[in-house]
């Protein structure tokens, strides 16, 4: 799936870094950091 096909509010760059998702992640992943790194790779 192409990232560009997603609406802006669903793209990785829409992550605001609040880390609320990390509090409920059963694998204790650092989701905000991963999303930030992914956005950097897309540039």
PDB file of N, CA, C and O in Angstrom:
ATOM      1  N   UNK A   1       0.850  -1.182   0.000  1.00  0.00           N
ATOM      2  CA  UNK A   1       0.000   0.000   0.000  1.00  0.00           C
ATOM      3  C   UNK A   1       0.888   1.235   0.000  1.00  0.00           C
ATOM      4  O   UNK A   1       1.876   1.289   0.732  1.00  0.00           O
ATOM      5  N   UNK A   2       0.557   2.186  -0.784  1.00  0.00           N
ATOM      6  CA  UNK A   2       1.339   3.410  -0.880  1.00  0.00           C
ATOM      7  C   UNK A   2       0.945   4.382   0.216  1.00  0.00           C
ATOM      8  O   UNK A   2      -0.236   4.657   0.424  1.00  0.00           O
ATOM      9  N   UNK A   3       1.938   4.893   0.908  1.00  0.00           N
ATOM     10  CA  UNK A   3       1.688   5.871   1.981  1.00  0.00           C
ATOM     11  C   UNK A   3       0.974   7.094   1.423  1.00  0.00           C
ATOM     12  O   UNK A   3       0.113   7.669   2.089  1.00  0.00           O
ATOM     13  N   UNK A   4       1.325   7.494   0.210  1.00  0.00           N
ATOM     14  CA  UNK A   4       0.720   8.692  -0.372  1.00  0.00           C
ATOM     15  C   UNK A   4      -0.779   8.532  -0.611  1.00  0.00           C
ATOM     16  O   UNK A   4      -1.491   9.526  -0.750  1.00  0.00           O
ATOM     17  N   UNK A   5      -1.262   7.295  -0.660  1.00  0.00           N
ATOM     18  CA  UNK A   5      -2.689   7.061  -0.876  1.00  0.00           C
ATOM     19  C   UNK A   5      -3.509   7.251   0.394  1.00  0.00           C
ATOM     20  O   UNK A   5      -4.735   7.352   0.332  1.00  0.00           O
ATOM     21  N   UNK A   6      -2.848   7.300   1.535  1.00  0.00           N
ATOM     22  CA  UNK A   6      -3.552   7.472   2.807  1.00  0.00           C
ATOM     23  C   UNK A   6      -3.978   8.926   2.996  1.00  0.00           C
ATOM     24  O   UNK A   6      -3.297   9.836   2.523  1.00  0.00           O
ATOM     25  N   UNK A   7      -5.093   9.152   3.680  1.00  0.00           N
ATOM     26  CA  UNK A   7      -5.449  10.533   4.030  1.00  0.00           C
ATOM     27  C   UNK A   7      -4.416  11.075   5.019  1.00  0.00           C
ATOM     28  O   UNK A   7      -3.795  10.309   5.757  1.00  0.00           O
ATOM     29  N   UNK A   8      -4.237  12.382   5.031  1.00  0.00           N
ATOM     30  CA  UNK A   8      -3.214  13.008   5.875  1.00  0.00           C
ATOM     31  C   UNK A   8      -3.316  12.610   7.340  1.00  0.00           C
ATOM     32  O   UNK A   8      -2.295  12.456   8.010  1.00  0.00           O
ATOM     33  N   UNK A   9      -4.538  12.442   7.848  1.00  0.00           N
ATOM     34  CA  UNK A   9      -4.694  12.114   9.264  1.00  0.00           C
ATOM     35  C   UNK A   9      -4.377  10.656   9.585  1.00  0.00           C
ATOM     36  O   UNK A   9      -4.413  10.255  10.749  1.00  0.00           O
ATOM     37  N   UNK A  10      -4.067   9.861   8.562  1.00  0.00           N
ATOM     38  CA  UNK A  10      -3.714   8.450   8.763  1.00  0.00           C
ATOM     39  C   UNK A  10      -2.245   8.163   8.433  1.00  0.00           C
ATOM     40  O   UNK A  10      -1.782   7.037   8.613  1.00  0.00           O
ATOM     41  N   UNK A  11      -1.522   9.155   7.961  1.00  0.00           N
ATOM     42  CA  UNK A  11      -0.115   8.973   7.610  1.00  0.00           C
ATOM     43  C   UNK A  11       0.757   8.944   8.860  1.00  0.00           C
ATOM     44  O   UNK A  11       0.363   9.475   9.898  1.00  0.00           O
ATOM     45  N   UNK A  12       1.926   8.336   8.776  1.00  0.00           N
ATOM     46  CA  UNK A  12       2.831   8.295   9.931  1.00  0.00           C
ATOM     47  C   UNK A  12       3.147   9.680  10.502  1.00  0.00           C
ATOM     48  O   UNK A  12       3.365   9.822  11.706  1.00  0.00           O
ATOM     49  N   UNK A  13       3.170  10.682   9.653  1.00  0.00           N
ATOM     50  CA  UNK A  13       3.471  12.035  10.114  1.00  0.00           C
ATOM     51  C   UNK A  13       2.348  12.636  10.960  1.00  0.00           C
ATOM     52  O   UNK A  13       2.535  13.689  11.569  1.00  0.00           O
ATOM     53  N   UNK A  14       1.186  11.983  11.007  1.00  0.00           N
ATOM     54  CA  UNK A  14       0.072  12.472  11.815  1.00  0.00           C
ATOM     55  C   UNK A  14       0.265  12.155  13.301  1.00  0.00           C
ATOM     56  O   UNK A  14      -0.464  12.670  14.149  1.00  0.00           O
ATOM     57  N   UNK A  15       1.239  11.315  13.608  1.00  0.00           N
ATOM     58  CA  UNK A  15       1.529  10.993  15.011  1.00  0.00           C
ATOM     59  C   UNK A  15       1.995  12.263  15.712  1.00  0.00           C
ATOM     60  O   UNK A  15       2.919  12.930  15.245  1.00  0.00           O
ATOM     61  N   UNK A  16       1.358  12.598  16.831  1.00  0.00           N
ATOM     62  CA  UNK A  16       1.708  13.826  17.545  1.00  0.00           C
ATOM     63  C   UNK A  16       2.688  13.583  18.686  1.00  0.00           C
ATOM     64  O   UNK A  16       3.048  14.512  19.409  1.00  0.00           O
ATOM     65  N   UNK A  17       3.115  12.343  18.847  1.00  0.00           N
ATOM     66  CA  UNK A  17       4.131  12.034  19.849  1.00  0.00           C
ATOM     67  C   UNK A  17       3.643  12.067  21.278  1.00  0.00           C
ATOM     68  O   UNK A  17       4.447  12.218  22.198  1.00  0.00           O
ATOM     69  N   UNK A  18       2.353  11.929  21.487  1.00  0.00           N
ATOM     70  CA  UNK A  18       1.815  11.971  22.856  1.00  0.00           C
ATOM     71  C   UNK A  18       2.108  10.687  23.632  1.00  0.00           C
ATOM     72  O   UNK A  18       2.052  10.663  24.861  1.00  0.00           O
ATOM     73  N   UNK A  19       2.418   9.633  22.901  1.00  0.00           N
ATOM     74  CA  UNK A  19       2.777   8.328  23.463  1.00  0.00           C
ATOM     75  C   UNK A  19       1.640   7.625  24.202  1.00  0.00           C
ATOM     76  O   UNK A  19       1.889   6.664  24.931  1.00  0.00           O
ATOM     77  N   UNK A  20       0.408   8.077  24.033  1.00  0.00           N
ATOM     78  CA  UNK A  20      -0.706   7.399  24.702  1.00  0.00           C
ATOM     79  C   UNK A  20      -0.875   5.978  24.178  1.00  0.00           C
ATOM     80  O   UNK A  20      -1.333   5.102  24.912  1.00  0.00           O
ATOM     81  N   UNK A  21      -0.516   5.739  22.933  1.00  0.00           N
ATOM     82  CA  UNK A  21      -0.597   4.386  22.378  1.00  0.00           C
ATOM     83  C   UNK A  21       0.414   3.455  23.047  1.00  0.00           C
ATOM     84  O   UNK A  21       0.165   2.258  23.188  1.00  0.00           O
ATOM     85  N   UNK A  22       1.553   4.011  23.455  1.00  0.00           N
ATOM     86  CA  UNK A  22       2.583   3.201  24.101  1.00  0.00           C
ATOM     87  C   UNK A  22       2.116   2.693  25.462  1.00  0.00           C
ATOM     88  O   UNK A  22       2.529   1.617  25.897  1.00  0.00           O
ATOM     89  N   UNK A  23       1.281   3.438  26.119  1.00  0.00           N
ATOM     90  CA  UNK A  23       0.785   3.035  27.443  1.00  0.00           C
ATOM     91  C   UNK A  23      -0.087   1.785  27.369  1.00  0.00           C
ATOM     92  O   UNK A  23      -0.208   1.057  28.354  1.00  0.00           O
ATOM     93  N   UNK A  24      -0.693   1.532  26.218  1.00  0.00           N
ATOM     94  CA  UNK A  24      -1.574   0.379  26.076  1.00  0.00           C
ATOM     95  C   UNK A  24      -1.013  -0.693  25.146  1.00  0.00           C
ATOM     96  O   UNK A  24      -1.682  -1.692  24.884  1.00  0.00           O
ATOM     97  N   UNK A  25       0.188  -0.501  24.653  1.00  0.00           N
ATOM     98  CA  UNK A  25       0.803  -1.465  23.739  1.00  0.00           C
ATOM     99  C   UNK A  25       1.225  -2.715  24.514  1.00  0.00           C
ATOM    100  O   UNK A  25       2.051  -2.627  25.422  1.00  0.00           O
ATOM    101  N   UNK A  26       0.667  -3.874  24.166  1.00  0.00           N
ATOM    102  CA  UNK A  26       0.999  -5.098  24.909  1.00  0.00           C
ATOM    103  C   UNK A  26       2.457  -5.529  24.731  1.00  0.00           C
ATOM    104  O   UNK A  26       2.988  -6.262  25.565  1.00  0.00           O
ATOM    105  N   UNK A  27       3.106  -5.082  23.654  1.00  0.00           N
ATOM    106  CA  UNK A  27       4.505  -5.430  23.426  1.00  0.00           C
ATOM    107  C   UNK A  27       5.462  -4.364  23.938  1.00  0.00           C
ATOM    108  O   UNK A  27       6.677  -4.497  23.795  1.00  0.00           O
ATOM    109  N   UNK A  28       4.925  -3.315  24.530  1.00  0.00           N
ATOM    110  CA  UNK A  28       5.715  -2.207  25.076  1.00  0.00           C
ATOM    111  C   UNK A  28       6.650  -1.601  24.027  1.00  0.00           C
ATOM    112  O   UNK A  28       7.802  -1.276  24.312  1.00  0.00           O
ATOM    113  N   UNK A  29       6.124  -1.460  22.811  1.00  0.00           N
ATOM    114  CA  UNK A  29       6.892  -0.863  21.724  1.00  0.00           C
ATOM    115  C   UNK A  29       6.953   0.649  21.892  1.00  0.00           C
ATOM    116  O   UNK A  29       6.025   1.259  22.423  1.00  0.00           O
ATOM    117  N   UNK A  30       8.026   1.238  21.446  1.00  0.00           N
ATOM    118  CA  UNK A  30       8.167   2.698  21.446  1.00  0.00           C
ATOM    119  C   UNK A  30       7.608   3.206  20.116  1.00  0.00           C
ATOM    120  O   UNK A  30       8.348   3.527  19.187  1.00  0.00           O
ATOM    121  N   UNK A  31       6.296   3.265  20.062  1.00  0.00           N
ATOM    122  CA  UNK A  31       5.589   3.555  18.819  1.00  0.00           C
ATOM    123  C   UNK A  31       5.872   4.968  18.323  1.00  0.00           C
ATOM    124  O   UNK A  31       6.101   5.159  17.128  1.00  0.00           O
ATOM    125  N   UNK A  32       5.865   5.953  19.200  1.00  0.00           N
ATOM    126  CA  UNK A  32       6.101   7.337  18.781  1.00  0.00           C
ATOM    127  C   UNK A  32       7.485   7.480  18.159  1.00  0.00           C
ATOM    128  O   UNK A  32       7.646   8.179  17.159  1.00  0.00           O
ATOM    129  N   UNK A  33       8.471   6.829  18.738  1.00  0.00           N
ATOM    130  CA  UNK A  33       9.833   6.884  18.201  1.00  0.00           C
ATOM    131  C   UNK A  33       9.895   6.184  16.836  1.00  0.00           C
ATOM    132  O   UNK A  33      10.531   6.679  15.906  1.00  0.00           O
ATOM    133  N   UNK A  34       9.237   5.042  16.729  1.00  0.00           N
ATOM    134  CA  UNK A  34       9.222   4.302  15.469  1.00  0.00           C
ATOM    135  C   UNK A  34       8.546   5.112  14.369  1.00  0.00           C
ATOM    136  O   UNK A  34       9.022   5.137  13.233  1.00  0.00           O
ATOM    137  N   UNK A  35       7.448   5.770  14.698  1.00  0.00           N
ATOM    138  CA  UNK A  35       6.747   6.585  13.704  1.00  0.00           C
ATOM    139  C   UNK A  35       7.618   7.755  13.261  1.00  0.00           C
ATOM    140  O   UNK A  35       7.663   8.083  12.075  1.00  0.00           O
ATOM    141  N   UNK A  36       8.302   8.379  14.197  1.00  0.00           N
ATOM    142  CA  UNK A  36       9.190   9.497  13.876  1.00  0.00           C
ATOM    143  C   UNK A  36      10.322   9.032  12.959  1.00  0.00           C
ATOM    144  O   UNK A  36      10.651   9.704  11.981  1.00  0.00           O
ATOM    145  N   UNK A  37      10.908   7.895  13.275  1.00  0.00           N
ATOM    146  CA  UNK A  37      11.982   7.350  12.436  1.00  0.00           C
ATOM    147  C   UNK A  37      11.475   7.011  11.044  1.00  0.00           C
ATOM    148  O   UNK A  37      12.169   7.238  10.053  1.00  0.00           O
ATOM    149  N   UNK A  38      10.269   6.469  10.969  1.00  0.00           N
ATOM    150  CA  UNK A  38       9.682   6.111   9.688  1.00  0.00           C
ATOM    151  C   UNK A  38       9.429   7.348   8.825  1.00  0.00           C
ATOM    152  O   UNK A  38       9.683   7.336   7.621  1.00  0.00           O
ATOM    153  N   UNK A  39       8.928   8.412   9.450  1.00  0.00           N
ATOM    154  CA  UNK A  39       8.695   9.663   8.719  1.00  0.00           C
ATOM    155  C   UNK A  39      10.016  10.188   8.168  1.00  0.00           C
ATOM    156  O   UNK A  39      10.072  10.655   7.030  1.00  0.00           O
ATOM    157  N   UNK A  40      11.081  10.114   8.970  1.00  0.00           N
ATOM    158  CA  UNK A  40      12.396  10.556   8.505  1.00  0.00           C
ATOM    159  C   UNK A  40      12.861   9.746   7.296  1.00  0.00           C
ATOM    160  O   UNK A  40      13.465  10.299   6.377  1.00  0.00           O
ATOM    161  N   UNK A  41      12.588   8.453   7.289  1.00  0.00           N
ATOM    162  CA  UNK A  41      12.974   7.606   6.161  1.00  0.00           C
ATOM    163  C   UNK A  41      12.196   7.947   4.892  1.00  0.00           C
ATOM    164  O   UNK A  41      12.698   7.764   3.783  1.00  0.00           O
ATOM    165  N   UNK A  42      10.984   8.439   5.056  1.00  0.00           N
ATOM    166  CA  UNK A  42      10.156   8.782   3.895  1.00  0.00           C
ATOM    167  C   UNK A  42      10.572  10.088   3.223  1.00  0.00           C
ATOM    168  O   UNK A  42      10.173  10.359   2.091  1.00  0.00           O
ATOM    169  N   UNK A  43      11.358  10.881   3.904  1.00  0.00           N
ATOM    170  CA  UNK A  43      11.763  12.189   3.343  1.00  0.00           C
ATOM    171  C   UNK A  43      12.794  12.036   2.278  1.00  0.00           C
ATOM    172  O   UNK A  43      13.242  13.029   1.705  1.00  0.00           O
TER     173      UNK A  43
END
